[in-house]
Amino acid sequence: MPSSRTISCISILTVIISCIFVIIGIIGIILGPGILQKQINNNLPLKVDSDQLDSWATPPVPIYLQFWLWECINLAALSNGSS
């Protein structure tokens, strides 16, 4: 059975490691979006005669977008089964 001193040291170490992870997380939340945006801008520039621009302008895979819209004016009649 571990002594109370060992348990105390483990508890203190756990708190210290937890605080370090919290600090790293806060720094990541604050600085992360800027770093990510900078990497995207550096690695995927949309410049003339670049592969990224050609792929962006004419995507190699067709893109489909559909919208289905309904307007129900008489909900009571529709609920009763009439057309």
Contact map, one row per residue, 1 for C-alpha under 8 A:
11100000000000000000000000000000000000000000000000000000000000000000000000000000000
11110110000000000000000000000000000000000000000000000000000000000000000000000000000
11111110000000000000000000000000000000000000000000000000000000000000000000000000000
01111111000000000000000000000000000000000000000000000000000000000000000000000000000
00111111100000000000000000000000000000000000000000000000000000000000000000000000000
01111111110000000000000000000000000000000000000000000000000000000000000000000000000
01111111111000000000000000000000000000000000000000000000000000000000000000000000000
00011111111100000000000000000000000000000000000000000000000000000000000000000000000
00001111111110000000000000000000000000000000000000000000000000000000000000000000000
00000111111111000000000000000000000000000000000000000000000000000000000000000000000
00000011111111100000000000000000000000000000000000000000000000000000000000000000000
00000001111111110000000000000000000000000000000000000000000000000000000000000000000
00000000111111111000000000000000000000000000000000000000000000000000000000000000000
00000000011111111100000000000000000000000000000000000000000000000000000000000000000
00000000001111111110000000000000000000000000000000000000000000000000000000000000000
00000000000111111111000000000000000000000000000000000000000000000000000000000000000
00000000000011111111100000000000000000000000000000000000000000000000000000000000000
00000000000001111111110000000000000000000000000000000000000000000000000000000000000
00000000000000111111111000000000000000000000000000000000000000000000000000000000000
00000000000000011111111100000000000000000000000000000000000000000000000000000000000
00000000000000001111111110000000000000000000000000000000000000000000000000000000000
00000000000000000111111111000000000000000000000000000000000000000000000000000000000
00000000000000000011111111100000000000000000000000000000000000000000000000000000000
00000000000000000001111111110000000000000000000000000000000000000000000000000000000
00000000000000000000111111111000000000000000000000000000000000000000000000000000000
00000000000000000000011111111100000000000000000000000000000000000000000000000000000
00000000000000000000001111111111000000000000000000000000000000000000000000000000000
00000000000000000000000111111111000000000000000000000000000000000000000000000000000
00000000000000000000000011111111100000000000000000000000000000000000000000000000000
00000000000000000000000001111111100000000000000000000000000000000000000000000000000
00000000000000000000000000111111111000000000000000000000000000000000000000000000000
00000000000000000000000000111111111100000000000000000000000000000000000000000000000
00000000000000000000000000001111111110000000000000000000000000000000000000000000000
00000000000000000000000000000011111111000000000000000000000000000000000000000000000
00000000000000000000000000000011111111100000000000000000000000000000000000000000000
00000000000000000000000000000001111111110000000000000000000000000000000000000000000
00000000000000000000000000000000111111111000000000000000000000000000000000000000000
00000000000000000000000000000000011111111100000000000000000000000000000000000000000
00000000000000000000000000000000001111111110000000000000000000000000000000000000000
00000000000000000000000000000000000111111111100000000000000000000000000000000000000
00000000000000000000000000000000000011111111100000000000000000000000000000000000000
00000000000000000000000000000000000001111111100000000000000000000000000000000000000
00000000000000000000000000000000000000111111100000000000000000000000000000000000000
00000000000000000000000000000000000000011111110000010000000000000000000000000000000
00000000000000000000000000000000000000011111111001011000000000000000000000000000000
00000000000000000000000000000000000000000001111101011000000000000000000000000000000
00000000000000000000000000000000000000000000111111011000000000000000000000000000000
00000000000000000000000000000000000000000000011111001000000000000000000000000000000
00000000000000000000000000000000000000000000001111101100000000000000000000000000000
00000000000000000000000000000000000000000000111111111100000000000000000000000000000
00000000000000000000000000000000000000000000000011111110000000000000000000000000000
00000000000000000000000000000000000000000001111001111111000000000000000000000000000
00000000000000000000000000000000000000000000111111111111100000000000000000000000000
00000000000000000000000000000000000000000000000011111111111000000000000000000000000
00000000000000000000000000000000000000000000000000111111111100000000000000000000000
00000000000000000000000000000000000000000000000000011111111000000000000000000000000
00000000000000000000000000000000000000000000000000001111111000000000000000000000000
00000000000000000000000000000000000000000000000000000111111100000000000000000000000
00000000000000000000000000000000000000000000000000000111111111100000000000000000000
00000000000000000000000000000000000000000000000000000010011111000000000000000000000
00000000000000000000000000000000000000000000000000000000001111100000000000000000000
00000000000000000000000000000000000000000000000000000000001111110000000000000000000
00000000000000000000000000000000000000000000000000000000001011111000000000000000000
00000000000000000000000000000000000000000000000000000000000001111100000000000000000
00000000000000000000000000000000000000000000000000000000000000111110000000000000000
00000000000000000000000000000000000000000000000000000000000000011111000000000000000
00000000000000000000000000000000000000000000000000000000000000001111100000000000000
00000000000000000000000000000000000000000000000000000000000000000111110000000000000
00000000000000000000000000000000000000000000000000000000000000000011111000000000000
00000000000000000000000000000000000000000000000000000000000000000001111100000000000
00000000000000000000000000000000000000000000000000000000000000000000111110000000000
00000000000000000000000000000000000000000000000000000000000000000000011111100000000
00000000000000000000000000000000000000000000000000000000000000000000001111100000000
00000000000000000000000000000000000000000000000000000000000000000000000111111100000
00000000000000000000000000000000000000000000000000000000000000000000000111111110000
00000000000000000000000000000000000000000000000000000000000000000000000001111111000
00000000000000000000000000000000000000000000000000000000000000000000000001111111111
00000000000000000000000000000000000000000000000000000000000000000000000001111111111
00000000000000000000000000000000000000000000000000000000000000000000000000111111110
00000000000000000000000000000000000000000000000000000000000000000000000000011111110
00000000000000000000000000000000000000000000000000000000000000000000000000001111111
00000000000000000000000000000000000000000000000000000000000000000000000000001111111
00000000000000000000000000000000000000000000000000000000000000000000000000001100111
